[in-house]
């Protein structure tokens, strides 16, 4: 398959595919006599894996590590488990930070809702922030 066909089949762009190849996520591919990339069907599964990894919040570097392990002939299951556990910890930390932020914004909103503009100091932009 030519690069445009792969892009269309996977819902990506040729620019992205070239980037993935340059970054080592896609192996170099054969070229036709005219110089076009000639991908095999296996690239579709690899691109699906990259997409699923990104959907889980993994970085392209992390996805590349998993692909290197697999390309080395080993199953990357334990490595993926570690990556996902770390990702879950990050998500939980972000949720906690967002809950704190929400509480702060609720408090500020409550204070601002009871505002009396006549009592605002001209030297302050807004005392509620």
PyMOL CGO cylinders between C-alpha atoms (Angstrom):
from pymol import cmd
from pymol.cgo import CYLINDER

trace = [
    CYLINDER, 0.00, 0.00, 0.00, 1.19, 3.48, -0.75, 0.3, 1, 1, 1, 1, 1, 1,
    CYLINDER, 1.19, 3.48, -0.75, 1.40, 6.04, 2.02, 0.3, 1, 1, 1, 1, 1, 1,
    CYLINDER, 1.40, 6.04, 2.02, -1.83, 7.78, 0.95, 0.3, 1, 1, 1, 1, 1, 1,
    CYLINDER, -1.83, 7.78, 0.95, -3.73, 4.52, 1.06, 0.3, 1, 1, 1, 1, 1, 1,
    CYLINDER, -3.73, 4.52, 1.06, -2.43, 3.75, 4.55, 0.3, 1, 1, 1, 1, 1, 1,
    CYLINDER, -2.43, 3.75, 4.55, -3.34, 7.26, 5.70, 0.3, 1, 1, 1, 1, 1, 1,
    CYLINDER, -3.34, 7.26, 5.70, -6.86, 6.92, 4.35, 0.3, 1, 1, 1, 1, 1, 1,
    CYLINDER, -6.86, 6.92, 4.35, -7.32, 3.42, 5.78, 0.3, 1, 1, 1, 1, 1, 1,
    CYLINDER, -7.32, 3.42, 5.78, -6.23, 4.51, 9.26, 0.3, 1, 1, 1, 1, 1, 1,
    CYLINDER, -6.23, 4.51, 9.26, -7.74, 7.99, 9.39, 0.3, 1, 1, 1, 1, 1, 1,
    CYLINDER, -7.74, 7.99, 9.39, -4.40, 9.71, 9.69, 0.3, 1, 1, 1, 1, 1, 1,
    CYLINDER, -4.40, 9.71, 9.69, -2.28, 11.88, 7.43, 0.3, 1, 1, 1, 1, 1, 1,
    CYLINDER, -2.28, 11.88, 7.43, 0.73, 11.16, 5.28, 0.3, 1, 1, 1, 1, 1, 1,
    CYLINDER, 0.73, 11.16, 5.28, 2.64, 13.75, 7.32, 0.3, 1, 1, 1, 1, 1, 1,
    CYLINDER, 2.64, 13.75, 7.32, 1.89, 11.80, 10.50, 0.3, 1, 1, 1, 1, 1, 1,
    CYLINDER, 1.89, 11.80, 10.50, 3.00, 8.54, 8.89, 0.3, 1, 1, 1, 1, 1, 1,
    CYLINDER, 3.00, 8.54, 8.89, 6.28, 10.12, 7.80, 0.3, 1, 1, 1, 1, 1, 1,
    CYLINDER, 6.28, 10.12, 7.80, 6.76, 11.46, 11.33, 0.3, 1, 1, 1, 1, 1, 1,
    CYLINDER, 6.76, 11.46, 11.33, 6.10, 8.03, 12.84, 0.3, 1, 1, 1, 1, 1, 1,
    CYLINDER, 6.10, 8.03, 12.84, 8.62, 6.49, 10.48, 0.3, 1, 1, 1, 1, 1, 1,
    CYLINDER, 8.62, 6.49, 10.48, 11.22, 9.13, 11.31, 0.3, 1, 1, 1, 1, 1, 1,
    CYLINDER, 11.22, 9.13, 11.31, 10.56, 8.64, 15.05, 0.3, 1, 1, 1, 1, 1, 1,
    CYLINDER, 10.56, 8.64, 15.05, 11.03, 4.87, 14.73, 0.3, 1, 1, 1, 1, 1, 1,
    CYLINDER, 11.03, 4.87, 14.73, 7.42, 3.95, 15.45, 0.3, 1, 1, 1, 1, 1, 1,
    CYLINDER, 7.42, 3.95, 15.45, 7.05, 2.56, 11.96, 0.3, 1, 1, 1, 1, 1, 1,
    CYLINDER, 7.05, 2.56, 11.96, 9.88, 0.59, 10.45, 0.3, 1, 1, 1, 1, 1, 1,
    CYLINDER, 9.88, 0.59, 10.45, 11.37, 1.79, 7.21, 0.3, 1, 1, 1, 1, 1, 1,
    CYLINDER, 11.37, 1.79, 7.21, 9.51, 0.29, 4.31, 0.3, 1, 1, 1, 1, 1, 1,
    CYLINDER, 9.51, 0.29, 4.31, 10.30, -0.92, 0.85, 0.3, 1, 1, 1, 1, 1, 1,
    CYLINDER, 10.30, -0.92, 0.85, 10.14, 1.57, -1.98, 0.3, 1, 1, 1, 1, 1, 1,
    CYLINDER, 10.14, 1.57, -1.98, 8.66, 1.04, -5.40, 0.3, 1, 1, 1, 1, 1, 1,
    CYLINDER, 8.66, 1.04, -5.40, 10.83, 1.61, -8.44, 0.3, 1, 1, 1, 1, 1, 1,
    CYLINDER, 10.83, 1.61, -8.44, 9.27, 5.07, -8.61, 0.3, 1, 1, 1, 1, 1, 1,
    CYLINDER, 9.27, 5.07, -8.61, 10.39, 5.77, -5.02, 0.3, 1, 1, 1, 1, 1, 1,
    CYLINDER, 10.39, 5.77, -5.02, 7.01, 5.51, -3.30, 0.3, 1, 1, 1, 1, 1, 1,
    CYLINDER, 7.01, 5.51, -3.30, 6.75, 3.89, 0.11, 0.3, 1, 1, 1, 1, 1, 1,
    CYLINDER, 6.75, 3.89, 0.11, 5.20, 0.42, -0.21, 0.3, 1, 1, 1, 1, 1, 1,
    CYLINDER, 5.20, 0.42, -0.21, 3.68, -0.63, 3.13, 0.3, 1, 1, 1, 1, 1, 1,
    CYLINDER, 3.68, -0.63, 3.13, 2.52, -4.13, 3.97, 0.3, 1, 1, 1, 1, 1, 1,
    CYLINDER, 2.52, -4.13, 3.97, -0.79, -4.90, 5.64, 0.3, 1, 1, 1, 1, 1, 1,
    CYLINDER, -0.79, -4.90, 5.64, 0.96, -5.33, 9.03, 0.3, 1, 1, 1, 1, 1, 1,
    CYLINDER, 0.96, -5.33, 9.03, 1.40, -1.56, 9.27, 0.3, 1, 1, 1, 1, 1, 1,
    CYLINDER, 1.40, -1.56, 9.27, -2.35, -1.22, 9.87, 0.3, 1, 1, 1, 1, 1, 1,
    CYLINDER, -2.35, -1.22, 9.87, -2.16, -3.21, 13.12, 0.3, 1, 1, 1, 1, 1, 1,
    CYLINDER, -2.16, -3.21, 13.12, 0.86, -1.24, 14.25, 0.3, 1, 1, 1, 1, 1, 1,
    CYLINDER, 0.86, -1.24, 14.25, -0.91, 2.05, 13.59, 0.3, 1, 1, 1, 1, 1, 1,
    CYLINDER, -0.91, 2.05, 13.59, -3.97, 0.78, 15.47, 0.3, 1, 1, 1, 1, 1, 1,
    CYLINDER, -3.97, 0.78, 15.47, -1.72, -0.02, 18.43, 0.3, 1, 1, 1, 1, 1, 1,
    CYLINDER, -1.72, -0.02, 18.43, -0.20, 3.48, 18.31, 0.3, 1, 1, 1, 1, 1, 1,
    CYLINDER, -0.20, 3.48, 18.31, -3.68, 5.02, 18.25, 0.3, 1, 1, 1, 1, 1, 1,
    CYLINDER, -3.68, 5.02, 18.25, -4.86, 2.89, 21.19, 0.3, 1, 1, 1, 1, 1, 1,
    CYLINDER, -4.86, 2.89, 21.19, -1.72, 3.76, 23.15, 0.3, 1, 1, 1, 1, 1, 1,
    CYLINDER, -1.72, 3.76, 23.15, -2.33, 7.45, 22.61, 0.3, 1, 1, 1, 1, 1, 1,
    CYLINDER, -2.33, 7.45, 22.61, -5.99, 7.05, 23.59, 0.3, 1, 1, 1, 1, 1, 1,
    CYLINDER, -5.99, 7.05, 23.59, -4.77, 5.59, 26.90, 0.3, 1, 1, 1, 1, 1, 1,
    CYLINDER, -4.77, 5.59, 26.90, -2.63, 8.68, 27.38, 0.3, 1, 1, 1, 1, 1, 1,
    CYLINDER, -2.63, 8.68, 27.38, 0.76, 7.13, 26.64, 0.3, 1, 1, 1, 1, 1, 1,
    CYLINDER, 0.76, 7.13, 26.64, 3.38, 9.29, 25.02, 0.3, 1, 1, 1, 1, 1, 1,
    CYLINDER, 3.38, 9.29, 25.02, 4.85, 8.41, 21.66, 0.3, 1, 1, 1, 1, 1, 1,
    CYLINDER, 4.85, 8.41, 21.66, 8.14, 7.69, 23.44, 0.3, 1, 1, 1, 1, 1, 1,
    CYLINDER, 8.14, 7.69, 23.44, 6.39, 5.17, 25.71, 0.3, 1, 1, 1, 1, 1, 1,
    CYLINDER, 6.39, 5.17, 25.71, 4.62, 3.61, 22.74, 0.3, 1, 1, 1, 1, 1, 1,
    CYLINDER, 4.62, 3.61, 22.74, 7.97, 3.40, 21.01, 0.3, 1, 1, 1, 1, 1, 1,
    CYLINDER, 7.97, 3.40, 21.01, 9.43, 1.52, 23.99, 0.3, 1, 1, 1, 1, 1, 1,
    CYLINDER, 9.43, 1.52, 23.99, 6.64, -1.04, 23.79, 0.3, 1, 1, 1, 1, 1, 1,
    CYLINDER, 6.64, -1.04, 23.79, 7.16, -1.45, 20.05, 0.3, 1, 1, 1, 1, 1, 1,
    CYLINDER, 7.16, -1.45, 20.05, 10.91, -1.92, 20.55, 0.3, 1, 1, 1, 1, 1, 1,
    CYLINDER, 10.91, -1.92, 20.55, 10.29, -4.68, 23.06, 0.3, 1, 1, 1, 1, 1, 1,
    CYLINDER, 10.29, -4.68, 23.06, 7.89, -6.42, 20.66, 0.3, 1, 1, 1, 1, 1, 1,
    CYLINDER, 7.89, -6.42, 20.66, 10.24, -5.90, 17.71, 0.3, 1, 1, 1, 1, 1, 1,
    CYLINDER, 10.24, -5.90, 17.71, 12.97, -7.49, 19.83, 0.3, 1, 1, 1, 1, 1, 1,
    CYLINDER, 12.97, -7.49, 19.83, 10.89, -10.66, 19.96, 0.3, 1, 1, 1, 1, 1, 1,
    CYLINDER, 10.89, -10.66, 19.96, 9.60, -10.34, 23.50, 0.3, 1, 1, 1, 1, 1, 1,
    CYLINDER, 9.60, -10.34, 23.50, 6.08, -9.80, 24.81, 0.3, 1, 1, 1, 1, 1, 1,
    CYLINDER, 6.08, -9.80, 24.81, 5.80, -6.28, 26.29, 0.3, 1, 1, 1, 1, 1, 1,
    CYLINDER, 5.80, -6.28, 26.29, 2.98, -7.15, 28.71, 0.3, 1, 1, 1, 1, 1, 1,
    CYLINDER, 2.98, -7.15, 28.71, 4.82, -6.35, 31.96, 0.3, 1, 1, 1, 1, 1, 1,
    CYLINDER, 4.82, -6.35, 31.96, 6.16, -3.10, 30.56, 0.3, 1, 1, 1, 1, 1, 1,
    CYLINDER, 6.16, -3.10, 30.56, 2.67, -2.09, 29.40, 0.3, 1, 1, 1, 1, 1, 1,
    CYLINDER, 2.67, -2.09, 29.40, 1.31, -2.98, 32.84, 0.3, 1, 1, 1, 1, 1, 1,
    CYLINDER, 1.31, -2.98, 32.84, 3.87, -0.67, 34.47, 0.3, 1, 1, 1, 1, 1, 1,
    CYLINDER, 3.87, -0.67, 34.47, 3.11, 2.14, 32.02, 0.3, 1, 1, 1, 1, 1, 1,
    CYLINDER, 3.11, 2.14, 32.02, -0.63, 1.87, 32.60, 0.3, 1, 1, 1, 1, 1, 1,
    CYLINDER, -0.63, 1.87, 32.60, -0.22, 1.76, 36.39, 0.3, 1, 1, 1, 1, 1, 1,
    CYLINDER, -0.22, 1.76, 36.39, 1.87, 4.93, 36.24, 0.3, 1, 1, 1, 1, 1, 1,
    CYLINDER, 1.87, 4.93, 36.24, -0.66, 6.56, 33.92, 0.3, 1, 1, 1, 1, 1, 1,
    CYLINDER, -0.66, 6.56, 33.92, -3.48, 5.73, 36.32, 0.3, 1, 1, 1, 1, 1, 1,
    CYLINDER, -3.48, 5.73, 36.32, -1.54, 7.32, 39.20, 0.3, 1, 1, 1, 1, 1, 1,
    CYLINDER, -1.54, 7.32, 39.20, -1.07, 10.44, 37.08, 0.3, 1, 1, 1, 1, 1, 1,
    CYLINDER, -1.07, 10.44, 37.08, -4.78, 10.56, 36.26, 0.3, 1, 1, 1, 1, 1, 1,
    CYLINDER, -4.78, 10.56, 36.26, -5.73, 10.17, 39.93, 0.3, 1, 1, 1, 1, 1, 1,
    CYLINDER, -5.73, 10.17, 39.93, -3.34, 13.00, 40.84, 0.3, 1, 1, 1, 1, 1, 1,
    CYLINDER, -3.34, 13.00, 40.84, -4.84, 15.23, 38.13, 0.3, 1, 1, 1, 1, 1, 1,
    CYLINDER, -4.84, 15.23, 38.13, -8.36, 14.46, 39.34, 0.3, 1, 1, 1, 1, 1, 1,
    CYLINDER, -8.36, 14.46, 39.34, -7.39, 15.43, 42.89, 0.3, 1, 1, 1, 1, 1, 1,
    CYLINDER, -7.39, 15.43, 42.89, -5.87, 18.69, 41.63, 0.3, 1, 1, 1, 1, 1, 1,
    CYLINDER, -5.87, 18.69, 41.63, -9.00, 19.43, 39.60, 0.3, 1, 1, 1, 1, 1, 1,
    CYLINDER, -9.00, 19.43, 39.60, -11.21, 18.77, 42.62, 0.3, 1, 1, 1, 1, 1, 1,
    CYLINDER, -11.21, 18.77, 42.62, -9.13, 21.24, 44.64, 0.3, 1, 1, 1, 1, 1, 1,
    CYLINDER, -9.13, 21.24, 44.64, -9.37, 23.78, 41.82, 0.3, 1, 1, 1, 1, 1, 1,
    CYLINDER, -9.37, 23.78, 41.82, -13.12, 23.27, 41.62, 0.3, 1, 1, 1, 1, 1, 1,
    CYLINDER, -13.12, 23.27, 41.62, -13.51, 23.90, 45.35, 0.3, 1, 1, 1, 1, 1, 1,
    CYLINDER, -13.51, 23.90, 45.35, -11.49, 27.10, 45.01, 0.3, 1, 1, 1, 1, 1, 1,
    CYLINDER, -11.49, 27.10, 45.01, -13.58, 28.33, 42.08, 0.3, 1, 1, 1, 1, 1, 1,
    CYLINDER, -13.58, 28.33, 42.08, -16.83, 27.51, 43.93, 0.3, 1, 1, 1, 1, 1, 1,
    CYLINDER, -16.83, 27.51, 43.93, -15.61, 29.53, 46.93, 0.3, 1, 1, 1, 1, 1, 1,
    CYLINDER, -15.61, 29.53, 46.93, -14.61, 32.47, 44.71, 0.3, 1, 1, 1, 1, 1, 1,
    CYLINDER, -14.61, 32.47, 44.71, -17.93, 32.31, 42.87, 0.3, 1, 1, 1, 1, 1, 1,
    CYLINDER, -17.93, 32.31, 42.87, -19.86, 32.34, 46.14, 0.3, 1, 1, 1, 1, 1, 1,
    CYLINDER, -19.86, 32.34, 46.14, -17.87, 35.36, 47.32, 0.3, 1, 1, 1, 1, 1, 1,
    CYLINDER, -17.87, 35.36, 47.32, -18.31, 37.18, 44.01, 0.3, 1, 1, 1, 1, 1, 1,
    CYLINDER, -18.31, 37.18, 44.01, -22.04, 36.40, 43.96, 0.3, 1, 1, 1, 1, 1, 1,
    CYLINDER, -22.04, 36.40, 43.96, -22.49, 38.42, 47.12, 0.3, 1, 1, 1, 1, 1, 1,
    CYLINDER, -22.49, 38.42, 47.12, -20.45, 41.32, 45.78, 0.3, 1, 1, 1, 1, 1, 1,
    CYLINDER, -20.45, 41.32, 45.78, -21.38, 44.91, 46.32, 0.3, 1, 1, 1, 1, 1, 1,
    CYLINDER, -21.38, 44.91, 46.32, -19.57, 46.93, 43.64, 0.3, 1, 1, 1, 1, 1, 1,
    CYLINDER, -19.57, 46.93, 43.64, -19.96, 50.06, 45.76, 0.3, 1, 1, 1, 1, 1, 1,
    CYLINDER, -19.96, 50.06, 45.76, -17.54, 48.58, 48.30, 0.3, 1, 1, 1, 1, 1, 1,
    CYLINDER, -17.54, 48.58, 48.30, -14.80, 47.83, 45.76, 0.3, 1, 1, 1, 1, 1, 1,
    CYLINDER, -14.80, 47.83, 45.76, -11.54, 49.65, 46.19, 0.3, 1, 1, 1, 1, 1, 1,
    CYLINDER, -11.54, 49.65, 46.19, -10.48, 51.66, 43.13, 0.3, 1, 1, 1, 1, 1, 1,
    CYLINDER, -10.48, 51.66, 43.13, -6.90, 50.46, 43.73, 0.3, 1, 1, 1, 1, 1, 1,
    CYLINDER, -6.90, 50.46, 43.73, -7.88, 46.82, 43.17, 0.3, 1, 1, 1, 1, 1, 1,
    CYLINDER, -7.88, 46.82, 43.17, -8.81, 45.23, 39.87, 0.3, 1, 1, 1, 1, 1, 1,
    CYLINDER, -8.81, 45.23, 39.87, -11.15, 42.75, 41.60, 0.3, 1, 1, 1, 1, 1, 1,
    CYLINDER, -11.15, 42.75, 41.60, -10.93, 41.53, 45.16, 0.3, 1, 1, 1, 1, 1, 1,
    CYLINDER, -10.93, 41.53, 45.16, -12.50, 38.18, 44.29, 0.3, 1, 1, 1, 1, 1, 1,
    CYLINDER, -12.50, 38.18, 44.29, -9.49, 36.94, 42.36, 0.3, 1, 1, 1, 1, 1, 1,
]
cmd.load_cgo(trace, "trace")
